[in-house]
Amino acid sequence: MKVLIASDIHGSILHMKRLEKAFLKHKVDQIILLGDLLYIGPRNKMHLFYRPEKVMHLLNKWASKIKAVLGNCDSEIDQAVLHFSLPKRQTIKVNNYRLHLMHGHDFDLQPFKIIDGDLVFFGHTHQVHLEKKDNYFLFNPGSITYPKGKEPHTYMLLCNDKIELYNLNNKLLESFDLK
């Protein structure tokens, strides 16, 4: 199974359309979204491409493939208009891995029962993170709309036993072996 992981869309239709091109290019089976889907929040500047209603329609088009979690900028109304659930955290199984998903604004591993080889994904910081901890892996795909520092707009792909980091031009930036 091929899975695309992204975070922090913040209502940008421009970046959402580029992400949709990535879905299609990679022929993904599943899409994981780590929160902050429709709204910008008070810390980010309003951008020309801020169209949460259009992002909502595009996300709903792909709803059957999406697993997502609630971000700190997501609201109850988002849960009413999106055709997929937004739990605060969730654990899913992909291939032979357990993926623990959270937005990360209240980063806490305690709700998860972490076992050897588990993959933990979070967003919120808008910065890429790829790390092997003692017995698990910790990943942040960065942000497709508001990357921090000098980082590019990025997403990740889980395929077989690798995590790959791509920019929104679908250029491979880094590959991380899970074995």
N, C-alpha and C positions, 0 to 999 in steps of 0.2 A: 504494500500500500504506500502511495506517495502522498505526503501531507505538507501543505503550505501553512506556515505560522507567521502571523503578522500582528502588529499592535498599533494603537494610537493613530487611527484614521482621522479623528477629530473633524468629521464632516466635509473633508476635501474631496469633491467629485473628481478633480484632476488626478489626485493620487489613487483614489479608488478605481478609476478606469485603468490606470497603469497596473494596479494590482490584479484587476480582472484579466488583463493581458497575460500576466504571469500565471494565473490559474490555467488559462487556455494553453499557453506555451508548454508548461510542465505536465499538462494532462493529469492534474491532481485528483485524488480520490476523496480527499477531505481537506477542509479549510478550518484552521484554528485561529480565532481572533481573541486577543488578550485584553479587550476592553478599550474604553474611550473611543467609541465608534462614531457617534453622530455630532457631538458638541465639542466646542473648543476649550471651554473652561476659562477661568479668569486670568490665568497666567500666560496664555498664548494670544498673539495678535490675530485679529480678524484678517483673513486672507481673501483674495479675489475669488477663489474657488470654493468658498464656504457655501455648500448647498446640502445641508443634512437631509432634506426631503429626497433629493436625487440619490444620495448615498443609501438611504433607507430602501428605496426601490431596487437599487442594484444589489444590495445585500439580500433582500427578500427573494430576488431571482435565484440566488444560490443557496437559499435557506436549507435545503435538504442535505447539503454537504457541510454545513457550518456547525462547529462546536465553539461556543464562546463563553466568556466570563464577563461579569460586570466590572466596569472601571469606575474610578472616582468621579468622572465627568458624565457618566451614564445616569439616566434617571428612570423613574417608574414609567414615565410615558414612553421611553425607548422600549421597555419590555412589552408595552401594549401594541406598539406599531411594528416591531420586528417579528418575523415569523419563525424565530428560534429562541430558545431560552437563554437567559443571562444569569446563571447562578453566580454567587460570589466566588466560589471555587468549585472545581470538579476534577475528578480523576477518570481518565479514559484509557483504554487499552488499544495500542496500535502496534501491529506486527507482534513482536515479542516484548514490547516495552510498555510500562505503565507511565503515562504522562500525567503529571500533576499541573493543573492550570490555575493561575491566579493573575490578577492585574498587577499587584505588587505595591499599591499605595499603603497597604497595611501588611507588609511582608511578614509572613509567619508560617513556618513549616509544620507547626504543631498539629493542625487539623489533618495532615496527611500522615499515613503510615508509610514511611520511606523504607524501601528495601533495596538491596544491592542492584545497581544498574538502572534505577528509576531516573526518569528525566523530569526536571522541574522547569516549567516555563513561566515567565512573568514579563510584564511590560512596564509601564509607568515612567521609568527613568529616561526613556527616549535614547538610551545608549545601549549599544551591543554588548552582550556579555556571553562568553563561552568558557565554561570552567568545569573541570572534573573535581568534585569534592571527594571526601573519603570514600564513600560508597555509592554516590549518585552524581548526576550531572545537573548543572544549573545554567539555563539559557535565557537570554533576552534578545529578541529579534530587532531591537531598536524601534524606530518609528518611521512609518512610511510618509508622514506629513511634516512633523516637526523634530527632525533629529537634533540632538544637542551637540555642542562643540563643533568639530569639523567633520563629523560623521556623515555619510551619505544617507539617503532614504533607503531603508533596508527591510528585508523579510528573510525568513528561513525556510528551508525545505528539508523535511525528514524523508529519507529514501534509503531503504535497506538499513545498513548500520552506519549511516553518515548523517550529520547535520551540515547543510551547506548554507552559507550566507550569500545573499544576492542583493545588488542594488536594484532600483526600479527600472533600470534599463536591461534587466535580466543578465547582468554580468556577474559571474561567480567571483566573489571576493575572498572567501575563505571556506575551507572544508575541515570538518572536525570528526575524527573517527570515534565511534562509540565502543568499539571492541579493542 
